[in-house]
Amino acid sequence: MNRVLRANLLLLLTAVIWGGAFVAQDVAMDSLPPFAFNGIRMAVAGLVMIPSIALLDRRHRARETSNGQREPLQQPRSKGRLANESRLVAIGGLCCGVALFGGSALQQLGIRDSTPGKAGFITALYIVLVPLAGLLCDRKIRLSLWMAVALSATGLFLLCFTDRLTIAMGDLYLILGAIFFTAHILLVDHFAPRVNCARLSCVQFFITAMLCLPAAALFEQPSWQGVWECALPILYTGALSGAVGHTLQMVAQRDTNPTVASLLMCLESVFAALAGWALLGHILSMRELAGCSAMLAGIVLAQQPWKKGLQM
């Protein structure tokens, strides 16, 4: 199979896995409070990432053998360089973990008062917010992105605001969560080129768990019965959506175009809506469907290649 096609299929599978995670998160709210659920699933993700790191290292060595030479990440490194990389992994993992903690906590609070379909589309706002954050760095914004913002804002209005122009608290949590996920993506973009991505991901999962579990102990009253009842959602969102999903993303993005990768991964919002309908019987109203359509159009438009003459 062509490597690019295989990579795109892996990214499509990742979007399916992530879309299904919204249903698992929704089901989990019947048995575990948000911080407890997030803390346990992030700890599971971190533990699963440990053997994933070993597998990725073997992949690097296999490529080194097949190419007859070392890849850049496999070049002999001095103790000073190794110490510097370890320091960057620790700092990057801490920063990314804090942002992931904020995003995942707010998302979980939002899902409690929303539906997987709406949650998926509102969370996907980060795809529009990330390039908009470039304004802080004095970057020019292309016309197509402003159009994407307008479409997404229209979709958000149709999804979240009622006829009385009020917004549900759950939807507000999801919007704030999307801002944290935007910060997380920007932090990953800063640290990932400088360190081993798998190790960075592993550290961020454990940092998030270390922040969630004390919060659960202070503000919630989880039970072992609730943990047992949530075993399947925990394993799905921790091992499959967290560790496996992120590993698939990293492996696949080596062999495909970044724009194509973003478009494929943003389909998680569509799969979240489909999974909510198929597994939980959640049906979106015509107004909400129109909002989802507008947001999906904005998400896709935001990922179109930059062209001269379209910036403002």
ChimeraX attribute file (.defattr): number of C-alpha atoms within 10 A of each C-alpha:
attribute: neighborCount
match mode: 1-to-1
recipient: residues
	/A:1	6
	/A:2	7
	/A:3	12
	/A:4	15
	/A:5	13
	/A:6	14
	/A:7	23
	/A:8	21
	/A:9	14
	/A:10	21
	/A:11	29
	/A:12	22
	/A:13	18
	/A:14	25
	/A:15	25
	/A:16	23
	/A:17	21
	/A:18	27
	/A:19	27
	/A:20	25
	/A:21	26
	/A:22	30
	/A:23	26
	/A:24	23
	/A:25	24
	/A:26	22
	/A:27	19
	/A:28	24
	/A:29	19
	/A:30	12
	/A:31	17
	/A:32	24
	/A:33	20
	/A:34	25
	/A:35	27
	/A:36	25
	/A:37	29
	/A:38	27
	/A:39	28
	/A:40	23
	/A:41	25
	/A:42	32
	/A:43	24
	/A:44	23
	/A:45	30
	/A:46	26
	/A:47	17
	/A:48	18
	/A:49	25
	/A:50	15
	/A:51	11
	/A:52	18
	/A:53	18
	/A:54	12
	/A:55	12
	/A:56	15
	/A:57	16
	/A:58	12
	/A:59	13
	/A:60	17
	/A:61	16
	/A:62	12
	/A:63	14
	/A:64	15
	/A:65	12
	/A:66	10
	/A:67	10
	/A:68	9
	/A:69	12
	/A:70	15
	/A:71	13
	/A:72	9
	/A:73	11
	/A:74	12
	/A:75	9
	/A:76	10
	/A:77	10
	/A:78	9
	/A:79	9
	/A:80	9
	/A:81	11
	/A:82	12
	/A:83	12
	/A:84	13
	/A:85	15
	/A:86	16
	/A:87	13
	/A:88	18
	/A:89	25
	/A:90	17
	/A:91	16
	/A:92	23
	/A:93	27
	/A:94	19
	/A:95	20
	/A:96	28
	/A:97	26
	/A:98	23
	/A:99	23
	/A:100	26
	/A:101	28
	/A:102	22
	/A:103	24
	/A:104	24
	/A:105	24
	/A:106	25
	/A:107	30
	/A:108	26
	/A:109	22
	/A:110	27
	/A:111	26
	/A:112	22
	/A:113	16
	/A:114	20
	/A:115	23
	/A:116	31
	/A:117	28
	/A:118	28
	/A:119	29
	/A:120	28
	/A:121	30
	/A:122	28
	/A:123	26
	/A:124	25
	/A:125	26
	/A:126	24
	/A:127	22
	/A:128	23
	/A:129	19
	/A:130	19
	/A:131	18
	/A:132	20
	/A:133	16
	/A:134	13
	/A:135	11
	/A:136	7
	/A:137	8
	/A:138	8
	/A:139	13
	/A:140	13
	/A:141	17
	/A:142	19
	/A:143	16
	/A:144	20
	/A:145	24
	/A:146	18
	/A:147	15
	/A:148	24
	/A:149	21
	/A:150	15
	/A:151	22
	/A:152	28
	/A:153	17
	/A:154	17
	/A:155	25
	/A:156	23
	/A:157	18
	/A:158	20
	/A:159	26
	/A:160	22
	/A:161	14
	/A:162	12
	/A:163	7
	/A:164	6
	/A:165	8
	/A:166	10
	/A:167	14
	/A:168	13
	/A:169	14
	/A:170	20
	/A:171	27
	/A:172	17
	/A:173	24
	/A:174	30
	/A:175	24
	/A:176	18
	/A:177	28
	/A:178	27
	/A:179	20
	/A:180	25
	/A:181	27
	/A:182	26
	/A:183	23
	/A:184	23
	/A:185	17
	/A:186	17
	/A:187	17
	/A:188	19
	/A:189	11
	/A:190	12
	/A:191	19
	/A:192	18
	/A:193	9
	/A:194	13
	/A:195	18
	/A:196	17
	/A:197	19
	/A:198	22
	/A:199	20
	/A:200	23
	/A:201	26
	/A:202	25
	/A:203	23
	/A:204	29
	/A:205	30
	/A:206	22
	/A:207	24
	/A:208	29
	/A:209	28
	/A:210	18
	/A:211	17
	/A:212	25
	/A:213	19
	/A:214	14
	/A:215	15
	/A:216	19
	/A:217	12
	/A:218	9
	/A:219	11
	/A:220	15
	/A:221	10
	/A:222	17
	/A:223	13
	/A:224	10
	/A:225	11
	/A:226	17
	/A:227	18
	/A:228	12
	/A:229	16
	/A:230	21
	/A:231	15
	/A:232	14
	/A:233	23
	/A:234	27
	/A:235	18
	/A:236	23
	/A:237	28
	/A:238	28
	/A:239	22
	/A:240	21
	/A:241	26
	/A:242	25
	/A:243	25
	/A:244	20
	/A:245	22
	/A:246	21
	/A:247	20
	/A:248	17
	/A:249	20
	/A:250	16
	/A:251	15
	/A:252	23
	/A:253	18
	/A:254	12
	/A:255	16
	/A:256	17
	/A:257	13
	/A:258	12
	/A:259	13
	/A:260	15
	/A:261	20
	/A:262	18
	/A:263	20
	/A:264	20
	/A:265	21
	/A:266	26
	/A:267	23
	/A:268	27
	/A:269	28
	/A:270	21
	/A:271	23
	/A:272	27
	/A:273	26
	/A:274	21
	/A:275	22
	/A:276	24
	/A:277	17
	/A:278	11
	/A:279	11
	/A:280	14
	/A:281	10
	/A:282	15
	/A:283	15
	/A:284	18
	/A:285	10
	/A:286	11
	/A:287	15
	/A:288	20
	/A:289	18
	/A:290	17
	/A:291	26
	/A:292	27
	/A:293	17
	/A:294	22
	/A:295	30
	/A:296	23
	/A:297	16
	/A:298	26
	/A:299	27
	/A:300	18
	/A:301	20
	/A:302	29
	/A:303	21
	/A:304	15
	/A:305	11
	/A:306	14
	/A:307	10
	/A:308	7
	/A:309	8
	/A:310	12
	/A:311	14
	/A:312	11
